Amino acid sequence: MTIEALLLMIPACFAINMIPGPNIILSIRNGIQTGYVSSMVGVFGRFTAFIFYAILTVVGLGIIIANSLWAFTAIKIVGAIYLIYIGVMSIKNGMNLGDFEQDIGTQRSYYVIFKEEALVGFTNPKIVLIFTALLPQFISSTQDFTSQFFWLTAMFCALELVSTSIYVGGVLLFAEKFKSHKGQTILSRLIGSFLIGFGVLMAASNK
């Protein structure tokens, strides 16, 4: 990987990381409900999807999935259904922000948050395209593909962690404003609507 490619990759990928998607909305919800640390734990669940699709790309299967209409559609539909389900449950159950700084054990476990983020990551077609179509563009043909892609994946994960931290940290600065019953209702409906909207858009989108 050349220095020129690296200088192009970092701003290009960070711009993509900063575009709010379903995983970002989940991280914001988790951060408000259970705190900053648990939200960051969820990001590592997302990384399992990144690593999975990176491995598929290295072994040559990633591009097959991206170009397979039925496989890509299946991923998209499952992801859309899951996002709509999470959105509906967020609206139905509310945000429960009264004690969002209390111990995680009394709210939602790290495992649940990790699993939820991982499932959304695995079923997000945008991630498939990032690892099969975008990142390979920064690979140098004169160097080993696997080692280059490993470092690209690691850098993409680091940028994702930074961007999510910015969003969650920024929202938590204003979390106190939503602790009233009315505020919690508004926030749960807003976040739930965003998730449902992402699900609908995902189902209706083309590659």
N, C-alpha and C positions, 0 to 999 in steps of 0.2 A: 504494500500500500504506500503510495507516494505521499509526500507532504502536501502537494497540491490537492490530491483527492481527499486527504484528511481535512484540509481547510474548507473544502466544499461540503464534506459530509456533516461536520459538526453543526454549522448553522442551518443546513437543510433539514437535518433530522430533528434538531431542537425546535424548529418552527413547526414540524409535524407533531412533536411531543406536546407542544403548547396549545394545539388545537383541542378544545375540550371534547372528549368522547365519552362513551359509557363508563369506561374504567375510571376516568377522572371524576365523573359525577358520583360513582360509588365511593371513591376515596374521600370525597368531600362529605358525603353522608356518614361514612364510617368515622371520619375525623370529628364531626360534630357530635355524633352519638357516643363514641367511646374514647376519643382523644387522638392526639397526633401520632403517638407511637403505634397504636393498633392500626391506624390508617396506613402507616408505612409498612407494617407487616403485610397488609393486603397487597401492596405493590409487589412484594416478592412472590405472591401467588401469581400475579400477572407475568412475572419473569419466567415461570415454568412454561407458559405458552410461547414466550419469545424463544426460549432455548429449544423447545420442541420443534418449532417451525424452522429455526436455524439449522438444526440437525437434519431435518428433511431436505433442506436446500443443499446442504453439503453433500448428501448422498444422492442427490438428483431427483428426489421425489417431490420436492416443494413446487417446482415448476409444473409438474404433472397435475398436482392438486389445483393449482391456480388456473390451469388451462382446461381442467375437466369441469364441464358445465354441471354435471350432477353432483360432484363432490363439493364444488364451490357453493352451489345452491343449497345443499344439505347443511353445510356449515352456517350459511347465512340464515336459513329458516330456523334452525335450532337456536342460534344466537338471538334472533328476533323474538322468538317465543319466550326465551328465558328473560330477556330485558323487559318485555311487557309484564311478565309475571312479577319480577322484582319491583317494577314501577307500581303495579296495582297493590302489592303488599305494603309498599312504602306509604301509599295514600291511605290504605285501610288501617294500618297499625300505628301510623303517626311516627314522629321522630323521637319522642321520649327524651327531651333535652334537659329535663330538670336537673339531672346529676351527671352531666356528660363528662365530668372530670373524675367520677368515681372509678373504683377498681374494675378492670375489664372483666374479671371473673363473675361480677354480678350482672353483667350485661350480655354481650355477645363474645364468644370465645375467639381466640386468635385463629383457631382452626376453621371456624365458620367463615370468618372474614377472608382468610387465605383461600379457602375453597371457592367462595363466591367470586372473588376477583379472577381466580384461575379459570373458572368456567366461562366467564365473560370474555377473558382473553383468548381462550381456545376457540370460541365460536365467533370471534370478530374477524370478518373477512378482510378488513383493512390491515390487520397484522399479517395475514397470509401474503398480501401483496407487498407489504414493506420488506419482508424477508425473502421473497422470491423475485421481486422485480426492482425494488429500489436499492437495497444495500449492495447487491452484486455489481451495480454500476460503479462502485468505488473500489472494486477489486483490480489490482494490477495483474496483467496477464503474465508478467515476468517473475512473479513470486508465487509461493504456495497458496492455493486457494483456501484450504481449510484453516490455516493459521490466521490468514487475513480476516476470514469471516468470523473466526472466534473473537478477534479483537474488535471488529465492527459491532458484533452483538453485545460485547461487554460495554462498549462506549454508548451504544443505543440504550442499554439498560440504565447506565449512569445518568444519561440525559433525561430518561423517563422519570427516574427517581427525583431529579432536581425539579423538573416541571411540576410533578405531582406535589412535591413539598411546597412549592410556591403557591399553588392553588389552595391546598389544605391550610397552610399557615395563614394565608390571606383571609380565608373565610373564617377561621377560628378567631381572628381579631374582632369579628363582629357577631360571634355566636351568642354572646350574652343578650343581644337585642331580640333573639328568638325564643327566650326561655319562657315567655308567657304562653298560656294555652293557645291564644290566637296566633302568636308567632310560630309555635310548633305546628299548628294546623296549616298555616300558609306555607311554611318551609317543606313539610311533608308532601303537600300537594304539588309544590313547585318541582321538587326533586323527582317525585314519582312521575309527574307529567313529562319531565325531560327524558327519563328512562323509557317511558312508553313511546315518546316521540322518536327516540333513537331506534327502538325496536321496529316501529312502523317504517321509518326511513330505510333501515337495514333490509327489511323484507321486500321493499319496493325498489331497491337500488339495483343497478347493473354493475358489472365489473368496472 
